[in-house]
Amino acid sequence: MNSLNKAIIQLGNAMQAMMQGGAGGGLQFLLQQLNQLAMQQLGLNQATQELMQQLSLQQQAEMARLAAQQELIRKSLQELMKEAETSGNRSRILGDLNKIAEEMKEVVSDLESGNLNEETIRKQDRILSRLLDAQRSIHERDFEKRRESRPGQNITRQSPAELKLDEEKEKIFQDLLRSIRENYHKDYEALIKKYLELLRSLQQ
């Protein structure tokens, strides 16, 4: 768990660094905050999966702690939505974020009631996947805005296959995959790969 969490933090820091020169203004802030929430959600998902595999009466306090953590992420997302709406970033993305918040609420209810099962894990996986999708949508939107604001300029974008992470980030990703294969739910591997593709897209 510790090695995986360390790799997740390293990858999150790498993404934040990539974002510094990415989307501008309110979009940059939204992108960075969503990245932080996605990293928190990923860590929570792993902790929940681990707890379900060894659940007993002694784990009730831990389940309550995870419920509180999920509620904190949900409230952070709602605050982010309010800030985005106030700054004028009204779009389909806000609607998608609202759906994510609703599913987070369901997970909180599951954990608080002690109803931890495979469906709870699937909900958390969907939450994380949608957070990543929201980041990608914001990045795509920013790219289109930049292209429209520079008529006559050829703004090209590389395909994921053409984008390569440097040696350090590639090592982080491989460490993540290794830890996931050894210790965690098989669906996390697909989610981490999706996260890597987002990181690669932010390099453009």
C-alpha positions in Angstrom: 0.0 0.0 0.0 2.8 2.4 0.9 4.7 1.9 -2.3 1.5 2.4 -4.3 0.5 5.5 -2.5 4.0 6.9 -3.0 3.8 6.2 -6.7 0.4 7.8 -6.9 1.7 11.0 -5.2 4.6 11.1 -7.6 2.4 10.8 -10.6 0.0 13.4 -9.3 2.9 15.8 -8.7 4.1 15.2 -12.3 0.6 16.0 -13.6 0.5 19.2 -11.6 3.8 20.3 -13.1 2.5 19.6 -16.6 -0.5 21.8 -15.9 1.5 24.8 -15.0 2.0 25.8 -18.6 -1.3 24.4 -19.8 -4.8 25.8 -19.6 -5.0 29.4 -18.6 -7.0 31.4 -16.1 -10.1 29.7 -14.6 -9.7 26.6 -16.7 -6.2 26.0 -15.3 -7.5 26.3 -11.8 -10.4 24.0 -12.5 -8.0 21.4 -14.1 -5.6 21.5 -11.2 -8.3 21.1 -8.6 -9.9 18.2 -10.5 -6.5 16.5 -10.6 -6.2 16.8 -6.8 -9.7 15.4 -6.3 -8.9 12.5 -8.7 -5.8 11.6 -6.8 -7.7 11.7 -3.5 -10.4 9.6 -5.0 -7.9 7.0 -6.3 -6.4 6.7 -2.8 -9.8 6.3 -1.2 -10.9 3.7 -3.8 -7.8 1.6 -3.0 -8.4 1.9 0.8 -12.1 0.8 0.3 -11.1 -2.2 -1.8 -8.6 -3.3 0.8 -11.1 -2.9 3.6 -13.7 -5.0 1.8 -11.3 -7.9 1.4 -10.8 -8.1 5.2 -14.0 -6.6 6.6 -14.8 -7.6 10.2 -16.4 -5.9 13.2 -13.1 -4.3 14.0 -13.2 -2.5 10.6 -16.4 -0.5 11.4 -14.4 2.5 12.6 -12.3 2.4 9.4 -15.5 2.3 7.3 -16.7 5.4 9.1 -13.4 7.1 8.4 -13.6 6.3 4.7 -17.2 7.6 4.6 -16.0 10.9 6.1 -13.2 11.0 3.5 -15.6 10.4 0.6 -17.9 13.1 2.0 -14.9 15.5 2.2 -14.1 14.9 -1.5 -17.7 15.4 -2.4 -17.9 18.7 -0.6 -14.6 19.8 -2.2 -16.1 19.0 -5.6 -19.3 21.0 -4.9 -17.2 24.0 -3.8 -15.2 23.7 -7.0 -18.4 23.6 -9.0 -19.6 26.8 -7.3 -16.3 28.6 -8.0 -16.4 27.4 -11.7 -20.0 28.7 -12.1 -19.1 32.0 -10.5 -16.1 32.5 -12.8 -18.3 32.0 -15.8 -17.2 28.4 -16.7 -20.7 27.3 -17.3 -20.8 24.2 -19.5 -21.7 20.6 -19.9 -18.7 19.9 -17.7 -20.5 21.3 -14.6 -23.4 19.0 -15.3 -21.1 16.0 -15.4 -19.5 17.1 -12.2 -22.9 17.3 -10.5 -23.5 13.6 -11.5 -20.2 12.7 -10.0 -21.2 14.5 -6.7 -24.4 12.6 -6.6 -22.7 9.2 -7.0 -20.2 10.2 -4.2 -23.2 10.8 -2.0 -24.4 7.3 -2.7 -21.0 5.9 -1.7 -21.1 7.9 1.5 -24.5 6.4 2.3 -23.2 2.9 1.5 -20.2 3.3 3.8 -22.2 4.9 6.6 -24.7 2.1 6.6 -22.0 -0.6 6.5 -23.2 -1.7 3.0 -19.8 -2.2 1.5 -19.9 -4.5 -1.5 -18.8 -4.9 -5.2 -21.4 -2.3 -6.3 -19.8 0.3 -3.9 -16.4 -0.4 -5.5 -17.9 0.0 -9.0 -19.4 3.3 -8.0 -16.0 4.6 -6.8 -14.4 3.4 -10.0 -17.0 5.3 -12.0 -16.4 8.4 -9.9 -12.7 8.3 -10.6 -13.2 7.6 -14.3 -15.6 10.5 -14.6 -13.2 12.8 -12.8 -10.5 11.9 -15.3 -13.0 12.4 -18.2 -13.8 15.9 -16.8 -10.2 16.8 -16.8 -9.8 15.6 -20.4 -12.8 17.6 -21.5 -11.5 20.8 -19.9 -8.1 20.2 -21.6 -9.8 19.6 -25.0 -11.9 22.8 -24.5 -8.8 24.8 -23.7 -7.1 23.5 -26.8 -10.0 24.5 -29.0 -10.1 28.0 -27.5 -6.4 28.5 -28.1 -6.8 27.3 -31.7 -9.7 29.7 -32.3 -7.8 32.6 -30.7 -4.9 32.2 -33.1 -6.4 32.2 -36.6 -3.8 31.4 -39.3 -1.5 29.6 -36.9 -1.0 25.9 -37.2 -1.5 24.5 -33.7 -0.8 20.8 -34.0 -1.3 18.2 -31.4 0.4 14.9 -31.2 -1.4 11.6 -30.9 -0.9 9.6 -27.6 1.3 7.2 -29.5 3.7 10.0 -30.4 3.9 11.4 -26.9 6.5 9.9 -24.6 7.0 10.5 -20.9 10.6 10.9 -19.7 12.3 8.1 -18.0 11.3 9.1 -14.4 7.6 9.4 -15.2 7.6 6.1 -17.1 9.2 4.4 -14.1 6.5 5.8 -11.9 3.8 4.4 -14.1 5.4 1.0 -14.3 5.7 1.0 -10.5 2.0 1.8 -10.3 1.0 -1.0 -12.6 3.2 -3.5 -10.7 1.7 -2.6 -7.3 -1.8 -2.8 -8.8 -1.2 -6.2 -10.3 0.2 -7.5 -7.0 -2.2 -6.0 -4.6 -5.3 -4.4 -6.0 -8.5 -4.8 -8.0 -7.8 -5.5 -11.7 -10.0 -2.5 -12.8 -7.4 -0.1 -11.3 -4.9 -1.0 -14.0 -7.3 0.3 -16.7 -7.9 3.5 -14.6 -4.2 4.1 -14.2 -3.7 3.7 -17.9 -6.4 6.2 -18.5 -4.7 8.6 -16.1 -1.5 8.1 -17.9 -3.1 9.0 -21.2 -4.4 12.2 -19.6 -0.9 13.0 -18.4 0.4 12.4 -21.9 -2.2 14.7 -23.5 -1.3 17.5 -21.1 2.3 17.5 -22.4 1.2 19.1 -25.7 
